Amino acid sequence: MENIVGNVYDKYNSNNPLTRFLMRGFLNSITELYNFIEPASVLEVGCGEGTLANYLLQHSAKRPQFFEASDLSLAVISAESDPLIKFRKASIYELPYSANSFDLVVCSEVLEHLEYPQRGLAEIARVAEKSVL
């Protein structure tokens, strides 16, 4: 199975009005949930360029103490990433963290690319102490 890292289509900066409308709804919803949780520690699994991690930090009501983001490759990470984010190369199947390490684990647009999504979900559940988005 091919590994997909990063976005093939830049939906975050699209000029297409329908794409902008859908992304605005998605980002508003995930930010609302993120702010409701008020995590002190966050892990984004499958971060791609880091766009969602950066967006969440820019729009968070309360900054977390710790924010880590992981992906199979870090080659496409945005140079303008928030300095709080620590990027780490890691597979969703073998996350290099102890159990219950993060208040919140975010995993967006990853599971549909996995050969074994249930294994990925089990790893996410293992490292999440409180919540998963």
C-alpha positions in Angstrom: 0.0 0.0 0.0 1.3 3.5 -0.9 2.1 5.9 2.0 0.3 9.3 1.6 2.0 12.2 3.3 0.5 15.7 3.0 -2.3 16.9 0.9 -2.6 16.3 -2.8 -5.1 19.2 -3.1 -4.6 22.3 -1.0 -8.1 22.5 0.4 -7.0 25.0 3.2 -6.1 27.7 0.6 -8.5 26.8 -2.2 -10.2 29.6 -4.3 -13.1 27.3 -4.9 -16.1 28.8 -3.0 -17.6 25.3 -2.2 -14.3 24.1 -0.9 -13.9 27.2 1.2 -17.4 26.8 2.6 -16.9 23.2 3.5 -13.4 23.8 5.1 -14.8 26.8 7.1 -17.5 24.5 8.6 -14.9 21.7 9.3 -12.4 24.1 10.9 -15.1 25.9 13.0 -16.4 22.5 14.2 -13.1 21.0 15.1 -12.0 24.3 16.8 -15.2 24.4 18.9 -14.6 20.8 20.1 -10.9 21.5 20.7 -11.7 24.6 22.8 -14.4 22.6 24.7 -11.8 20.0 25.7 -9.2 22.6 26.7 -6.3 20.1 26.5 -3.0 20.8 28.3 -1.2 18.2 26.0 -2.1 17.4 22.4 -0.9 15.0 19.8 -1.9 15.2 16.1 -1.3 11.9 14.4 -0.9 12.1 10.6 -0.2 15.8 10.6 0.9 16.2 7.0 2.1 19.7 6.5 1.0 20.7 10.1 -1.7 23.0 8.8 -4.4 21.7 11.2 -2.1 21.8 14.2 -1.2 25.4 13.4 -4.8 26.4 12.9 -5.9 24.9 16.2 -3.1 26.7 18.1 -3.9 30.0 16.3 -7.6 29.7 17.2 -7.4 28.1 20.6 -9.0 29.8 23.6 -6.2 28.5 25.8 -2.8 27.3 24.5 -1.8 23.9 25.6 1.5 23.4 27.5 2.6 20.8 25.0 1.7 20.1 21.4 3.3 17.2 19.4 2.5 16.3 15.8 3.6 13.1 14.0 3.6 11.7 10.5 5.4 9.0 8.4 7.5 11.8 6.9 8.3 15.3 8.0 9.4 16.4 4.5 6.3 18.5 3.9 6.1 20.4 7.2 5.4 24.1 6.8 8.3 26.4 7.6 5.8 28.7 9.3 4.8 26.3 12.0 4.1 27.5 15.5 7.3 27.0 17.6 5.2 25.2 20.3 4.7 22.2 17.9 7.3 19.5 18.2 7.2 17.4 15.0 8.2 13.7 15.2 8.4 11.0 12.6 6.2 8.1 13.6 3.8 5.5 12.3 0.2 5.4 13.6 0.7 1.7 14.1 3.6 2.2 16.6 3.3 5.6 18.3 6.5 6.2 20.4 4.6 7.4 23.4 3.6 5.9 26.8 0.0 5.0 27.4 -2.3 7.9 28.4 0.3 10.5 27.4 -2.0 13.2 25.9 -5.2 14.9 27.0 -6.2 15.0 23.4 -5.2 13.1 20.3 -6.3 14.6 16.9 -6.4 12.3 13.9 -8.0 13.9 10.8 -8.1 12.4 7.3 -5.8 9.5 8.1 -7.8 6.4 8.8 -9.2 6.1 5.3 -5.6 5.7 4.1 -4.7 2.8 6.4 -4.6 -0.8 5.5 -5.4 -1.7 9.2 -7.5 1.2 10.5 -8.5 -0.7 13.7 -4.8 -1.0 14.6 -4.4 2.7 14.1 -7.4 3.4 16.3 -6.1 1.1 19.0 -2.8 3.1 19.1 -4.6 6.4 19.3 -6.8 5.1 22.1 -3.7 3.8 23.9 -1.9 7.2 24.0 -5.0 9.3 24.7 -5.8 10.0 28.3 -9.0 11.9 27.9 -10.2 12.7 24.4 -9.9 11.9 20.7 -11.0 14.0 17.8 
